[in-house]
Amino acid sequence: MITDLTVLPATAHIKRHHQRSRAAGRYEKSERLLFAARIRAARAVLGWSQTELGKKAHVTQRAIYRLEKAAVKARRLTEVRINKAFTDAGIGFARLPNGGFEMIVQSEIIDCSQ
């Protein structure tokens, strides 16, 4: 009879599950960081405050703040609303093969007279 369970080796199943969990966590974190970077970049180009984006996307300023800090994962509806606010303003995004993104800005947004 084994009385000390700490000497038992972890099974392969438990190890694989733990590795998948860590990998999924890293993927989720990188997705949050990319979404946060997209929000900050688009707001900078448009000159919008967090409050202004929140009003246009029908979410709170605090939600924008937390998303920009990558503290939380965006709900699907929130992500759709934010993306729509940017699209309506003339900002688009494309995924790059390396995992990054490219911001596409309509020429009307950029005022060359300044």
Secondary structure, 3 states (H helix, E strand, C coil): CCCCHHHCCCCHHHHHHHHHHHHHHHHHHHHHHHHHHHHHHHHHHHCCCHHHHHHHHCCCHHHHHHHHCCCCCCCHHHHHHHHHHHHHHCEEEEECCCCCEEEEECCCCCCCCC
